[in-house]
Amino acid sequence: MSIYAYALLVPIASPLVLPLGMERNTELVYSSGLAAIVEPEISLEALQAKDERLLQAVLNHDRVIRELFLQTPLLPLRFGNGFTSQEKLLNHLEKHQQQYLETLTQLRDKVEYTLKATPCNLLDDSDTIDAKGKAYLLAKKQRYQTQQAFQAQQCEQWELLNQLILKTYTNVTCETRQPDVRQIHFLTQRNNSTVSTEQFSLWQVQCSHWQLALSEPLPPYHFLKNTLG
């Protein structure tokens, strides 16, 4: 069994409403000016034994972090961080206390947004070309050139989207590992965390070859360095 760690935070004066974890109530473990949100007696091996249970555990991990983030700034930890004893957890927090507190200070007034960009496909009507011989080959060539132009414009729009976001936000990171979807993560002020409808609409109009979707305000998942896991 492990003491499962969800997030780190600076203790606050007002009491937190601690959410239900994967199997039981979460708890606070204190270490000087730092605290960890944990759930005792969790078997990581059992959580990962079946795909269905693993997926539910990941969803619960994310839920706990988001419920806490609505109440206080925190550092979300990646899924799967467990300690064999509270003593080992406290030793870890004491050893890395300074870097964790510095990161919490840097991110305490920030929230993260994720902009998901899915490439649109140009309708393939080559099977409906009503021509034969040279006319058919010409139509196929024109179709290919149109496709190439569309893809070139799509690449230009992706670069434009990055530039538009970088003009407004200084903390930006991109993910392009998946060919069918790209993501841009950026930080904004916690007390003014709403990306305007007009701004999002402008991005969509200027990037018409992409389908855009904007997340709700999130914990700073993609802007953490040197944290657990």
Helices and strands as residue ranges (DSSP letters): E 2-9, E 27-31, E 34-42, H 44-47, H 51-69, E 75-76, E 82-83, H 86-95, H 97-107, E 110-119, G 126-128, H 133-168, E 172-175, E 182-189, G 190-192, H 197-206, E 210-214, G 221-223
